[in-house]
């Protein structure tokens, strides 16, 4: 890995799907009737998106996308942040661009002219706070190596890659190019696995990317077990230690496990009333990376992650609604 003395001008550059979320409450029976796997993320086409949108209850619209959520939360914690992701030149695309810039995140990607509309994710939240996501990727599938901002990647201390972007093939090419650019500039590459079903769809590609190109990995327990095809968390963690220098495995109410080399630190979850689990993992990664950018010890990075995740699940929607700087200081 080449090193450089150039100071980073961004703490974090996220690369991911640029999506507008539509959240609505739903009973378990509605999920069953629609044939949905509760708690997962399914990719849907235009017809399915229109059918589901018509069937679901009143919705709340807000900008989302896993990596974009992480960027918005990290910016709220004081990090210098940018985001690359593809929207269309349409109303939802303008909403997304406005929202992420208003959150303090640089967003230089040019909109897609013609072609598919801006992506949207139809999220059904059951009474237990679980979110079940149905994603129409739209313009996101057009994101490829040509959309990488090479100067931004070279100037970012950490380039953060969203696992969901493994679904569109051109985006996988972009991941490899982004990792190469980051490492050539002496920077770090972080990856979030995003979803166990996504891992299942692309396991071999994920395994290769984790082992060969990833410095920092974020995953929840289900994702890491899927990645290594085991039911034994200790076994998965042992493999993970051999492949990345730093990792955080989130375990819902059991908190998280921060791993670096042979060392590990259990981090407690922050108690809160669960309203909607959308964005919990995104917020955890944001808190962790924002603290890391400030040179905090790794257990403290995990605590920041837990605080940010607790805030995210205490309300409807994934973007922060409280003063996160005050919460982590408390």
Secondary structure by P-SEA (a helix, b strand, c coil): cccccccccccbbbbccbbbbbbbbbcaaaaaaacccccbbbbbcaaaaaaaaaaccbbbbbbbcaaaaaaaaaaaacccbbbbbbbcccaaaaaaaaaaaaacccccccccccccccbbbbcccccccbbbbbbcccccccccccccaaaaaaacccbbbbccccccaaaaaaaaaaaaaaaaacbbbbbbcccaaaaaacaaaaaaaaaccccbbbbcaaaaaaaaccccaaaaaaaaaacccbbbbbccccbbbbbcccbbbbbbccccccccccaaaaaaaaaaaaaaaacccaaaaaaaaaaaaaaaacccccccccaaaaaaac
